[in-house]
């Protein structure tokens, strides 16, 4: 169920992106790791990545500080090592620009008892404009699904 909520989140995210960006061959989206519940964050990041790639309408790059393009950007001084560690908007825009991304995604996964919520913002690299989205998943019956299974719902 978590994957379903994430899929809804991604579908809403793509629907709200500016038409000019979607008219481009395939907008490039930089996916930063999901923050929040440590036990679920990695799975939520992978679920978001899979969901975005599923429609084959965007190019997705998962952020890693060791990406060759980022190493080159450090040498060229278009980004700094501190930019790679920063969660600040301007640093993330510089990282996105260095990777020639149209958007970057920031996401948080939140848990309450059996419910899981995913909050995501797509940020347009060129302008800094933010497009917020959220999705929540709960099991059909109390105790019917663990939090791990709900991650897939919120990522789709």
Legacy VTK file of the C-alpha trace (Angstrom):
# vtk DataFile Version 3.0
C-alpha trace
ASCII
DATASET POLYDATA
POINTS 156 float
0.000 0.000 0.000
2.926 2.386 0.667
4.012 1.933 -2.926
0.540 2.873 -4.171
0.602 6.158 -2.262
4.058 6.910 -3.660
2.824 6.128 -7.178
-0.058 8.561 -6.713
2.452 11.111 -5.440
4.673 10.661 -8.516
1.728 10.792 -10.913
0.538 14.028 -9.270
4.067 15.391 -9.340
4.438 14.755 -13.069
0.984 16.194 -13.764
1.848 19.461 -12.023
5.246 20.046 -13.614
5.248 23.002 -15.996
4.087 22.090 -19.494
7.227 23.569 -21.049
9.394 21.153 -19.076
7.195 18.214 -20.009
7.231 19.277 -23.659
11.008 18.770 -23.670
12.068 15.318 -24.854
12.334 13.945 -21.305
12.758 16.213 -18.277
15.746 15.260 -16.133
14.867 14.730 -12.458
17.517 14.535 -9.724
16.306 12.382 -6.841
17.834 13.136 -3.450
17.554 10.380 -0.803
14.277 10.327 1.107
14.689 11.643 4.656
12.903 10.489 7.767
12.333 7.031 9.229
15.747 5.391 8.796
14.233 1.932 8.454
12.050 3.038 5.521
13.962 5.877 3.833
16.133 3.731 1.548
13.158 1.640 0.423
11.116 4.804 -0.173
13.933 6.304 -2.283
14.081 3.166 -4.436
10.284 3.027 -4.723
10.143 6.680 -5.841
12.895 6.077 -8.374
11.120 3.005 -9.772
7.801 4.826 -9.913
9.276 7.796 -11.778
11.021 5.518 -14.261
7.906 3.412 -14.769
6.181 5.929 -17.018
9.347 6.430 -19.091
8.504 10.150 -19.324
11.436 11.488 -17.276
15.116 10.731 -16.932
15.927 10.010 -13.291
19.327 10.379 -11.634
19.660 9.242 -8.045
21.968 11.596 -6.140
25.319 10.185 -5.116
28.222 12.430 -4.140
30.583 10.210 -6.141
28.855 10.701 -9.509
31.541 11.430 -12.141
29.696 14.571 -13.268
29.798 15.928 -9.720
33.488 15.131 -9.324
34.111 17.070 -12.540
31.923 19.954 -11.294
34.043 20.154 -8.121
37.221 20.350 -10.201
35.597 23.026 -12.386
34.405 24.796 -9.210
30.751 24.956 -10.234
29.897 23.126 -6.990
31.800 22.629 -3.757
32.149 19.570 -1.560
30.010 21.341 1.031
27.262 21.734 -1.616
27.134 17.942 -1.874
26.499 17.603 1.872
24.097 20.528 2.163
20.322 20.250 2.255
20.008 23.958 1.472
17.953 25.011 -1.541
20.714 26.995 -3.282
23.273 24.212 -2.855
20.801 21.682 -4.235
20.054 23.961 -7.194
23.794 24.201 -7.920
24.086 20.405 -7.755
21.043 20.045 -10.014
22.484 22.544 -12.486
25.831 20.714 -12.516
23.962 17.535 -13.474
21.840 19.451 -16.011
18.646 18.457 -14.183
15.376 20.240 -14.840
14.000 19.391 -11.372
15.208 17.900 -8.134
13.067 16.030 -5.626
13.206 16.380 -1.852
11.148 13.883 0.100
10.384 12.963 3.692
8.760 9.759 4.883
6.736 9.977 8.079
5.225 7.126 10.052
2.424 6.903 12.584
1.382 3.509 13.931
0.383 1.618 10.737
0.190 4.687 8.450
2.959 6.008 6.247
3.063 9.433 4.595
5.406 10.651 1.896
5.881 14.375 1.370
7.719 15.359 -1.786
8.633 18.650 -3.387
9.768 18.937 -6.970
11.960 22.010 -7.306
12.603 23.534 -10.704
16.373 23.981 -10.879
16.310 27.060 -13.136
13.800 29.067 -11.088
13.622 27.494 -7.622
9.842 27.149 -8.000
8.464 24.419 -5.735
5.728 21.908 -6.481
4.660 20.127 -3.241
2.923 16.738 -3.152
1.987 14.314 -0.442
0.482 10.870 -0.201
-0.512 8.667 2.703
-1.208 4.952 2.979
-3.026 3.032 5.674
-3.759 -0.683 5.731
-7.321 -1.680 4.759
-7.679 -3.313 8.157
-5.786 -2.408 11.317
-2.648 -4.525 11.548
-3.167 -5.901 8.021
0.084 -4.549 6.583
3.419 -3.624 8.073
4.964 -0.226 7.496
7.452 -1.718 5.031
4.689 -2.864 2.697
3.064 0.582 2.861
6.257 2.236 1.525
5.575 0.858 -1.938
2.098 2.365 -1.861
3.228 5.880 -1.058
6.021 5.831 -3.654
3.801 5.007 -6.622
LINES 1 157
156 0 1 2 3 4 5 6 7 8 9 10 11 12 13 14 15 16 17 18 19 20 21 22 23 24 25 26 27 28 29 30 31 32 33 34 35 36 37 38 39 40 41 42 43 44 45 46 47 48 49 50 51 52 53 54 55 56 57 58 59 60 61 62 63 64 65 66 67 68 69 70 71 72 73 74 75 76 77 78 79 80 81 82 83 84 85 86 87 88 89 90 91 92 93 94 95 96 97 98 99 100 101 102 103 104 105 106 107 108 109 110 111 112 113 114 115 116 117 118 119 120 121 122 123 124 125 126 127 128 129 130 131 132 133 134 135 136 137 138 139 140 141 142 143 144 145 146 147 148 149 150 151 152 153 154 155
